[in-house]
Amino acid sequence: MAQPITTMHEAFLHELGDTYDAEQQLTKALPALLKQAQHPQVKQGIERHLAETEQHVKNLEQVFQSLGATPEKVTCKGMAGIVSENKATLGEIKEPALIDGAIVGGGGKVEHYEIASYRGLVAKAKLMGHTEAARLLKQNLDQEERMAEQLEQLEQQLGQELITQGPKLVGHEAGGR
């Protein structure tokens, strides 16, 4: 049974542990997505995201260290749910041309979840005067925001590419319904 949380600092460490686990879940999930990806830009994006995620884990370990705490994983059920949902969606797709879009869409959900987590952590670190922790967490946040923007652009591009292939892949005439 987990220890009760009675201070803001304990709550902050708990949230850090949750985010630490979320990033580690991603380091395990991304290689499987890389194997499924077909579009060169999607593959490159996954490779870049994996490298950044590995750095995020190291940054979080440094945050714990700067606070004199041991990195402790708290199971991140939110990330587990997003990863599971994307895996299920990919399993339902029967048209290979749609896989990259589903990977990118799932990636967008991941990024926005992480952005929300890091924004909260940065704010709390600043409030408590944890300057080094805030700096490292802000680095992770900045990368997550850039990745979210890149994924949104890529999702738009992939959608446009599918539309040029006609109504068979769109499901109706583009611009219809």
C-alpha positions in Angstrom: 0.0 0.0 0.0 1.3 3.4 -0.9 2.3 6.0 1.7 -0.3 8.7 2.3 0.5 12.0 0.7 0.4 14.8 3.3 2.5 17.6 1.8 2.8 19.5 -1.4 6.3 18.1 -1.8 5.1 14.5 -1.4 2.4 15.2 -4.0 5.0 16.7 -6.3 7.2 13.6 -5.9 4.2 11.4 -6.6 3.4 13.3 -9.8 7.1 13.1 -10.8 7.0 9.3 -10.3 3.8 9.1 -12.4 5.5 11.1 -15.2 8.6 9.0 -14.9 6.6 5.9 -15.4 4.7 7.5 -18.4 8.0 8.2 -20.1 9.3 4.7 -19.5 6.0 3.2 -20.9 6.7 5.2 -24.0 10.2 4.0 -24.4 8.7 0.5 -24.5 5.8 1.3 -26.8 7.5 3.4 -29.5 9.7 0.6 -31.0 6.6 -1.4 -31.8 5.1 1.6 -33.5 8.3 2.1 -35.5 7.9 -1.4 -36.9 4.3 -0.7 -38.0 5.0 2.7 -39.5 5.4 2.9 -43.3 5.7 6.6 -44.1 9.3 7.9 -43.9 8.3 11.0 -42.0 6.4 8.9 -39.4 9.4 6.6 -39.0 11.7 9.6 -38.5 9.3 11.2 -36.1 9.1 8.0 -34.0 12.9 7.7 -33.9 13.2 11.3 -32.8 10.5 10.9 -30.2 12.2 7.8 -28.8 15.5 9.6 -28.5 13.7 12.6 -26.8 11.8 10.3 -24.5 15.0 8.6 -23.4 16.4 12.0 -22.6 13.2 12.9 -20.7 13.7 9.9 -18.5 17.3 11.0 -17.7 16.1 14.6 -17.0 13.4 13.2 -14.6 16.2 11.2 -12.9 18.2 14.4 -12.5 15.1 16.2 -11.1 14.7 13.5 -8.4 18.5 13.8 -7.7 18.2 17.6 -7.5 15.5 17.1 -4.8 17.6 14.5 -2.9 15.0 11.8 -3.8 15.3 8.4 -5.3 13.5 8.0 -8.7 10.3 6.1 -7.9 7.8 4.9 -10.5 4.2 5.4 -9.8 2.1 3.5 -12.3 0.8 6.0 -14.8 -2.7 4.6 -15.6 -3.4 7.6 -18.0 -0.4 6.7 -20.3 -1.2 3.0 -20.0 -4.8 3.8 -21.2 -3.6 6.0 -24.2 -1.0 3.3 -25.2 -3.6 0.6 -24.9 -6.2 2.5 -26.9 -3.8 3.2 -29.7 -2.7 -0.4 -29.8 -6.3 -1.5 -30.1 -7.1 1.0 -32.8 -4.1 -0.1 -34.8 -5.3 -3.7 -34.4 -8.7 -2.8 -35.9 -7.2 -1.1 -39.0 -7.3 -3.3 -42.1 -6.2 -0.8 -44.7 -2.4 -0.4 -44.4 -2.6 3.2 -45.8 -4.4 4.3 -42.6 -1.9 3.0 -40.1 0.5 6.0 -40.2 -2.4 8.3 -39.5 -3.5 6.3 -36.5 0.1 6.3 -35.2 0.3 10.0 -35.5 -3.1 10.6 -34.0 -2.2 8.5 -31.0 1.0 10.4 -30.7 -0.9 13.6 -30.5 -2.9 12.3 -27.6 0.3 11.2 -25.9 1.9 14.6 -26.4 -1.0 16.6 -25.0 -1.2 14.3 -22.0 2.5 14.9 -21.4 2.2 18.6 -22.0 -0.5 18.9 -19.3 1.7 16.8 -16.9 4.8 18.9 -17.5 3.0 22.2 -17.3 1.7 21.3 -13.8 5.1 20.0 -12.7 7.0 23.1 -13.9 4.5 25.4 -12.1 4.8 23.4 -8.8 8.6 23.3 -9.0 8.7 27.0 -9.4 6.3 27.6 -6.6 8.4 25.4 -4.2 11.6 27.1 -5.3 13.1 24.0 -7.0 15.0 26.0 -9.7 17.0 23.1 -11.2 13.9 20.8 -11.2 11.9 23.5 -13.0 14.6 24.0 -15.6 14.8 20.3 -16.4 11.1 19.9 -16.5 10.8 23.0 -18.7 13.2 21.4 -21.2 11.0 18.3 -21.4 7.9 20.5 -21.7 9.4 22.5 -24.6 10.3 19.3 -26.5 6.8 17.9 -25.9 5.2 21.1 -27.3 7.4 21.0 -30.4 6.6 17.4 -31.0 2.9 18.0 -30.6 3.1 20.8 -33.2 5.1 18.6 -35.6 2.6 15.7 -35.2 -0.3 18.1 -35.9 1.4 19.2 -39.2 2.2 15.6 -40.1 -1.4 14.5 -39.4 -2.6 17.2 -41.8 -0.1 16.1 -44.4 -1.0 12.4 -44.2 -4.7 13.3 -44.4 -4.1 15.4 -47.6 -2.2 12.5 -49.1 -5.1 10.1 -48.4 -7.6 12.5 -49.9 -5.6 12.6 -53.2 -6.1 8.9 -53.4 -9.9 9.4 -53.8 -13.1 8.4 -52.0 -12.1 4.7 -51.5 -9.7 5.6 -48.6 -11.7 8.7 -47.5 -14.9 6.8 -47.3 -16.8 9.4 -49.3 -16.1 12.3 -51.6 -13.7 14.8 -50.0 -15.5 17.9 -48.9 -18.7 15.9 -48.6 -20.5 15.3 -45.3 
